[in-house]
Amino acid sequence: MKNHQNQLLLIILTTIFTVRFTSAVDILFNGFDSSDVSLYGNATIESRILTLTKDTGFSIGRALYPSRIPTKQPNTSIVFPFSTSFIFAMAPFEGRLPGHGIVFLFVPHEGIQGSSSAQHLGLFNLTNNGNPNNHVFGVEFDCFRNQEFDDINDNHVGVDVNSLISIRSFEAGYWQEEDSFKELELNNGKTYQVWIDYADGIVNVTMAPVGIKRPKGHLLSVSLNLSQVLEDEMFVGFTAATGDMIQSHKILAWSFSNTNFSLSEGLITEGLPSFELPKTPIHRTKGFIAGVTSGVLVSAVICSVVAYLFVNRSRRKRKAREDMEDWELEYWPHRITYQEIDSATKNFAEENVIGIGGNGKVYKGILPGESEVAVKRISHENGEGIRKFLAEISTLGRVKHRNLVGLRGWCKKDKKSLMLVYDYMENGSLDRRVFECDENKMLSYEERIRILKQVASGILYLHDGWESKVLHRDIKASNVLLDKEMNAHLGDFGLARMHDHDKAARTTWVVGTVGYLAPEIVRSGRASTQTDVFGYGVLILEVICGRRPIEEGKPPLVDWVREHLRRGELVNVVDERLRAKGEIDEEEVERVICLGLLCVHHEPISRPTMRQVVKLFEGKDEGEGEEMDVYLLERMRNGGALSVFSGGFGLHPTMYEVRQGLSSSMSLSWSNSIVEGR
C-alpha cells in the first residue's frame, strides 16, 4: 500500500513538473533581430528597433512571437497568468497629422488577414469587428477618437475583447501618487513603458515615461474571464496602422512571461533614443525669412560665411565620432560628455582612484544629481583596450539584471582614452572582503552563501535569461562587486562573448585567469557555459575556504580540497576564521563544497548547469537538503569526481600546464594572472 502511494505521488509530481516545464514561456528582447519575431504587412526591423508601419497612409504592420504559446492548463479552461512589459514610441512626421495607434494582442492565427488600417488599428475590419469567434484579446493605445467605437477621447488606453469597442478605457497617463494623475501624450515621439498583468481574472494595465519606476496605481484594472476568449495556444505580439493620418509605431524592447512576473526588470530603460520632432528653428520662421529677404547684401554674405563655417565644423565633429555613434545606436548605453566625467572625478584626481586594472585605472565620481559612479579609464593604443571596451558595451550595454553591474554609459575623449561609467559599488570587490580586510569587515558565513547565490543568479541570467547566450569567461572573486547592502554584482565583461542559444560559441583562443580556467579551455580554447560553471565552482571553493586558487608554495585550491574530501576531512578546508567563530553548519557547508567540486569536474558533461546550481542553492528544508546530498554524490560517483586522476591535466591546470598545452597556432598576450586573446 505504501509503495503504491509513493508511486502515485511520484506520478503526480512528475505530471506537475512536466506541465510546468512545457508551458513556461519567458521572452526578453532588448532590441530585436529578424529571428526574434515574425513580421507581417509593413513591419520592419532597423537598428534593432521594431517599426510596425511605414511613413505612408493606410499602412498595416504586425509582429508576433514566432511560436504559439500555451495559454491554458492542459485539458482545462484555466488560463495561465501572464505578465508583459514593453517600451514603445509613436513618432510623428513633420507636417503630417499623426495617427492611429498600436495594440498589444493575443491572436489565434498568423498574418494580417481580416484586418484593416486606419481606425481599425490593423486588428479587425468592418465586418468582423465584434465577432465573438475572433478569439482576440488586446490592449490598445489609440490616438484618434472614433465615435463608432465609443472612444472617450483621442489619447486613451483601452482593453479590447473581440472588438474595438473597449470593455474599459482611460485617458493615457500614470498616477504619480495616489491622488496625482499626470496625462501622457501618446503620439508626441516620447518613449513610454507599459506593464500588463493578468492573474486571478484581473487585467491590470500601467504605463509611465520610460526610466520611471513602475507606478503603484494601475491605469486600468478590469475583471475579465479570458477562458472563453483565448484558445489553448495563441500568438502574442503587436499590431498598428495608419490612415490619412501618419506616424511611425515603434517597439524598442519587450518582455513576456507566464511564470516570472519580475522578468520586466531585465528591460533596458536608460539611454534609449527619442523620436520627438525638433522645435522649429528660428531661421525657418516667417518673420526671420522676411527680415533676411529685406536685408542688405552684406548681411546675406555674412550669414552665408557663418553658415559655411558652422556646417564645416559640424561635419568635422560628426566625422570624428562616426564610429562611436554606431555603437550607441545599436547598444543604447548613454554617451556621457568628457566634461561631465572630468568634473565628476575632479579631473581624475589620484585621491579618487579606487582600483587599477590591466587596461587602466578606476575612479570614483559624482555626476550631477549626487549620483555616485565608478569610471573606468581605458587606454587602447594596443587594440586590446578597444576590444574590451566594445565587449563591455555589447553585453552590459544591453543586458540588465539585479546581480550584474549596471553600465551607465561611455565616453571617448580622443583616440587614446575611452571611458566606461558604472554604478558605484560601495563595498568594493569580493576578494578584498575575503582576503584583504580585518576581522571586523570579514564576511560572515551567511553573507558568503548569499553572495554565491546572487552570483549564480546573475550567471544563470547570462546563460539562459536573455535573448542571446552570454559567456562571461572570467568569473572570479575580483570581478564580483558588492553594493551598499552587500548585494553581489558580477562585473568586468571585457572578455565576454555572445552567441545564439542554438549555436556554439566561436572562440578558439585561450582567455581567462589562470586558476579559474577549465581544462578544455586549455586544450581547445573553446568556451562554453560549462567553462563558466567551472570558474564559478572555483569561486565557491575560494569564498568558502578563504584561499586563492593559486598560492605560491601551496597545492592548487581544487586539488587541496579534493585531497581533504578523500581523507574525510572536508570541514577542515573551511576558512579557519569562520571555524574559529563557530558559525558554520558543518553539513550544509560540506554540501556547498561538494557543489563546488562538482562544478570543477574535469568532464564538462558531468558539471551541473547554472539552472541546476541555482535550484540546489534554493533547498531550504531538511528534505531538500537530503535530496541535494543524494544528487551531488550520485553525480560525483557517476562522473568519477571522487576518483584519482592520472596523466593529462588535473582538475586545476597550473600556469606551466597551460603554457605547455597551448597550440602553437594560438596567439596570446601573457601577464601574471590573465591569459588573453580572441
ChimeraX attribute file (.defattr): number of C-alpha atoms within 10 A of each C-alpha:
attribute: neighborCount
match mode: 1-to-1
recipient: residues
	/A:1	6
	/A:2	7
	/A:3	8
	/A:4	9
	/A:5	10
	/A:6	11
	/A:7	12
	/A:8	12
	/A:9	12
	/A:10	12
	/A:11	11
	/A:12	12
	/A:13	12
	/A:14	12
	/A:15	12
	/A:16	11
	/A:17	11
	/A:18	11
	/A:19	13
	/A:20	13
	/A:21	10
	/A:22	9
	/A:23	18
	/A:24	15
	/A:25	16
	/A:26	20
	/A:27	17
	/A:28	25
	/A:29	24
	/A:30	26
	/A:31	24
	/A:32	20
	/A:33	15
	/A:34	12
	/A:35	9
	/A:36	16
	/A:37	19
	/A:38	17
	/A:39	24
	/A:40	18
	/A:41	19
	/A:42	17
	/A:43	21
	/A:44	20
	/A:45	18
	/A:46	12
	/A:47	12
	/A:48	19
	/A:49	19
	/A:50	24
	/A:51	24
	/A:52	27
	/A:53	26
	/A:54	20
	/A:55	15
	/A:56	14
	/A:57	17
	/A:58	20
	/A:59	25
	/A:60	27
	/A:61	27
	/A:62	30
	/A:63	29
	/A:64	23
	/A:65	18
	/A:66	15
	/A:67	13
	/A:68	17
	/A:69	17
	/A:70	20
	/A:71	25
	/A:72	20
	/A:73	14
	/A:74	12
	/A:75	7
	/A:76	9
	/A:77	15
	/A:78	17
	/A:79	23
	/A:80	19
	/A:81	19
	/A:82	19
	/A:83	22
	/A:84	24
	/A:85	26
	/A:86	23
	/A:87	25
	/A:88	25
	/A:89	26
	/A:90	29
	/A:91	23
	/A:92	23
	/A:93	18
	/A:94	10
	/A:95	6
	/A:96	11
	/A:97	12
	/A:98	22
	/A:99	28
	/A:100	30
	/A:101	29
	/A:102	33
	/A:103	24
	/A:104	25
	/A:105	22
	/A:106	25
	/A:107	25
	/A:108	17
	/A:109	16
	/A:110	19
	/A:111	15
	/A:112	18
	/A:113	13
	/A:114	14
	/A:115	19
	/A:116	21
	/A:117	21
	/A:118	22
	/A:119	25
	/A:120	23
	/A:121	28
	/A:122	28
	/A:123	32
	/A:124	23
	/A:125	19
	/A:126	10
	/A:127	9
	/A:128	15
	/A:129	19
	/A:130	16
	/A:131	13
	/A:132	13
	/A:133	10
	/A:134	19
	/A:135	19
	/A:136	24
	/A:137	21
	/A:138	24
	/A:139	23
	/A:140	24
	/A:141	25
	/A:142	26
	/A:143	24
	/A:144	19
	/A:145	16
	/A:146	16
	/A:147	10
	/A:148	9
	/A:149	14
	/A:150	12
	/A:151	21
	/A:152	18
	/A:153	17
	/A:154	18
	/A:155	21
	/A:156	23
	/A:157	30
	/A:158	25
	/A:159	26
	/A:160	21
	/A:161	25
	/A:162	21
	/A:163	23
	/A:164	25
	/A:165	19
	/A:166	20
	/A:167	13
	/A:168	15
	/A:169	23
	/A:170	16
	/A:171	22
	/A:172	25
	/A:173	22
	/A:174	22
	/A:175	19
	/A:176	15
	/A:177	11
	/A:178	9
	/A:179	7
	/A:180	9
	/A:181	14
	/A:182	13
	/A:183	14
	/A:184	18
	/A:185	17
	/A:186	25
	/A:187	24
	/A:188	18
	/A:189	22
	/A:190	20
	/A:191	25
	/A:192	23
	/A:193	24
	/A:194	18
	/A:195	21
	/A:196	20
	/A:197	19
	/A:198	22
	/A:199	15
	/A:200	12
	/A:201	15
	/A:202	15
	/A:203	22
	/A:204	19
	/A:205	22
	/A:206	23
	/A:207	27
	/A:208	24
	/A:209	18
	/A:210	21
	/A:211	14
	/A:212	13
	/A:213	11
	/A:214	18
	/A:215	16
	/A:216	12
	/A:217	18
	/A:218	17
	/A:219	22
	/A:220	20
	/A:221	18
	/A:222	15
	/A:223	14
	/A:224	16
	/A:225	14
	/A:226	22
	/A:227	16
	/A:228	12
	/A:229	19
	/A:230	22
	/A:231	19
	/A:232	20
	/A:233	16
	/A:234	21
	/A:235	22
	/A:236	23
	/A:237	19
	/A:238	24
	/A:239	27
	/A:240	34
	/A:241	34
	/A:242	31
	/A:243	20
	/A:244	15
	/A:245	19
	/A:246	26
	/A:247	29
	/A:248	27
	/A:249	28
	/A:250	24
	/A:251	25
	/A:252	24
	/A:253	24
	/A:254	24
	/A:255	23
	/A:256	25
	/A:257	20
	/A:258	22
	/A:259	16
	/A:260	15
	/A:261	18
	/A:262	13
	/A:263	21
	/A:264	24
	/A:265	14
	/A:266	21
	/A:267	24
	/A:268	24
	/A:269	23
	/A:270	16
	/A:271	18
	/A:272	19
	/A:273	15
	/A:274	12
	/A:275	18
	/A:276	16
	/A:277	13
	/A:278	7
	/A:279	6
	/A:280	8
	/A:281	7
	/A:282	10
	/A:283	10
	/A:284	9
	/A:285	10
	/A:286	9
	/A:287	11
	/A:288	12
	/A:289	13
	/A:290	10
	/A:291	10
	/A:292	14
	/A:293	11
	/A:294	9
	/A:295	11
	/A:296	10
	/A:297	11
	/A:298	9
	/A:299	11
	/A:300	13
	/A:301	11
	/A:302	11
	/A:303	13
	/A:304	12
	/A:305	12
	/A:306	12
	/A:307	12
	/A:308	12
	/A:309	12
	/A:310	11
	/A:311	12
	/A:312	12
	/A:313	12
	/A:314	12
	/A:315	11
	/A:316	11
	/A:317	11
	/A:318	12
	/A:319	10
	/A:320	13
	/A:321	13
	/A:322	11
	/A:323	10
	/A:324	14
	/A:325	14
	/A:326	12
	/A:327	15
	/A:328	20
	/A:329	16
	/A:330	17
	/A:331	23
	/A:332	23
	/A:333	25
	/A:334	19
	/A:335	18
	/A:336	16
	/A:337	13
	/A:338	16
	/A:339	11
	/A:340	16
	/A:341	25
	/A:342	15
	/A:343	14
	/A:344	23
	/A:345	21
	/A:346	16
	/A:347	13
	/A:348	19
	/A:349	12
	/A:350	11
	/A:351	10
	/A:352	17
	/A:353	17
	/A:354	14
	/A:355	15
	/A:356	12
	/A:357	10
	/A:358	10
	/A:359	16
	/A:360	17
	/A:361	17
	/A:362	21
	/A:363	25
	/A:364	25
	/A:365	26
	/A:366	18
	/A:367	14
	/A:368	11
	/A:369	6
	/A:370	9
	/A:371	11
	/A:372	17
	/A:373	23
	/A:374	26
	/A:375	31
	/A:376	24
	/A:377	24
	/A:378	23
	/A:379	20
	/A:380	18
	/A:381	11
	/A:382	9
	/A:383	10
	/A:384	17
	/A:385	21
	/A:386	20
	/A:387	15
	/A:388	19
	/A:389	24
	/A:390	19
	/A:391	19
	/A:392	22
	/A:393	23
	/A:394	22
	/A:395	22
	/A:396	25
	/A:397	26
	/A:398	21
	/A:399	26
	/A:400	23
	/A:401	23
	/A:402	16
	/A:403	23
	/A:404	24
	/A:405	26
	/A:406	21
	/A:407	25
	/A:408	21
	/A:409	23
	/A:410	26
	/A:411	21
	/A:412	18
	/A:413	12
	/A:414	10
	/A:415	11
	/A:416	13
	/A:417	16
	/A:418	20
	/A:419	22
	/A:420	23
	/A:421	25
	/A:422	20
	/A:423	17
	/A:424	24
	/A:425	22
	/A:426	16
	/A:427	17
	/A:428	19
	/A:429	21
	/A:430	24
	/A:431	21
	/A:432	15
	/A:433	21
	/A:434	24
	/A:435	15
	/A:436	11
	/A:437	12
	/A:438	9
	/A:439	11
	/A:440	7
	/A:441	12
	/A:442	17
	/A:443	19
	/A:444	17
	/A:445	21
	/A:446	11
	/A:447	13
	/A:448	20
	/A:449	18
	/A:450	16
	/A:451	24
	/A:452	22
	/A:453	20
	/A:454	20
	/A:455	24
	/A:456	24
	/A:457	24
	/A:458	23
	/A:459	26
	/A:460	22
	/A:461	22
	/A:462	24
	/A:463	23
	/A:464	16
	/A:465	20
	/A:466	23
	/A:467	22
	/A:468	20
	/A:469	23
	/A:470	26
	/A:471	24
	/A:472	26
	/A:473	27
	/A:474	25
	/A:475	28
	/A:476	25
	/A:477	22
	/A:478	17
	/A:479	18
	/A:480	24
	/A:481	28
	/A:482	22
	/A:483	16
	/A:484	11
	/A:485	9
	/A:486	18
	/A:487	18
	/A:488	29
	/A:489	24
	/A:490	28
	/A:491	24
	/A:492	21
	/A:493	25
	/A:494	22
	/A:495	20
	/A:496	20
	/A:497	22
	/A:498	19
	/A:499	14
	/A:500	11
	/A:501	14
	/A:502	8
	/A:503	9
	/A:504	14
	/A:505	18
	/A:506	14
	/A:507	16
	/A:508	18
	/A:509	23
	/A:510	28
	/A:511	25
	/A:512	24
	/A:513	19
	/A:514	20
	/A:515	22
	/A:516	26
	/A:517	28
	/A:518	29
	/A:519	25
	/A:520	18
	/A:521	21
	/A:522	23
	/A:523	16
	/A:524	16
	/A:525	21
	/A:526	17
	/A:527	26
	/A:528	22
	/A:529	22
	/A:530	24
	/A:531	26
	/A:532	25
	/A:533	28
	/A:534	29
	/A:535	25
	/A:536	26
	/A:537	27
	/A:538	27
	/A:539	26
	/A:540	27
	/A:541	26
	/A:542	25
	/A:543	24
	/A:544	23
	/A:545	22
	/A:546	18
	/A:547	18
	/A:548	19
	/A:549	23
	/A:550	20
	/A:551	11
	/A:552	7
	/A:553	6
	/A:554	9
	/A:555	14
	/A:556	19
	/A:557	22
	/A:558	24
	/A:559	15
	/A:560	13
	/A:561	23
	/A:562	22
	/A:563	16
	/A:564	14
	/A:565	19
	/A:566	12
	/A:567	8
	/A:568	10
	/A:569	13
	/A:570	19
	/A:571	20
	/A:572	15
	/A:573	22
	/A:574	23
	/A:575	18
	/A:576	14
	/A:577	14
	/A:578	17
	/A:579	16
	/A:580	9
	/A:581	10
	/A:582	11
	/A:583	12
	/A:584	16
	/A:585	11
	/A:586	15
	/A:587	11
	/A:588	12
	/A:589	17
	/A:590	20
	/A:591	20
	/A:592	23
	/A:593	25
	/A:594	24
	/A:595	25
	/A:596	26
	/A:597	27
	/A:598	26
	/A:599	29
	/A:600	33
	/A:601	27
	/A:602	22
	/A:603	17
	/A:604	21
	/A:605	10
	/A:606	18
	/A:607	26
	/A:608	21
	/A:609	18
	/A:610	24
	/A:611	15
	/A:612	13
	/A:613	22
	/A:614	19
	/A:615	14
	/A:616	22
	/A:617	19
	/A:618	12
	/A:619	14
	/A:620	9
	/A:621	8
	/A:622	9
	/A:623	10
	/A:624	14
	/A:625	18
	/A:626	13
	/A:627	13
	/A:628	19
	/A:629	19
	/A:630	12
	/A:631	13
	/A:632	20
	/A:633	18
	/A:634	12
	/A:635	15
	/A:636	21
	/A:637	11
	/A:638	11
	/A:639	18
	/A:640	15
	/A:641	22
	/A:642	17
	/A:643	11
	/A:644	10
	/A:645	12
	/A:646	7
	/A:647	5
	/A:648	10
	/A:649	18
	/A:650	17
	/A:651	22
	/A:652	26
	/A:653	22
	/A:654	19
	/A:655	16
	/A:656	8
	/A:657	15
	/A:658	19
	/A:659	13
	/A:660	11
	/A:661	16
	/A:662	18
	/A:663	14
	/A:664	8
	/A:665	8
	/A:666	13
	/A:667	14
	/A:668	16
	/A:669	11
	/A:670	12
	/A:671	11
	/A:672	8
	/A:673	12
	/A:674	17
	/A:675	19
	/A:676	17
	/A:677	19
	/A:678	16
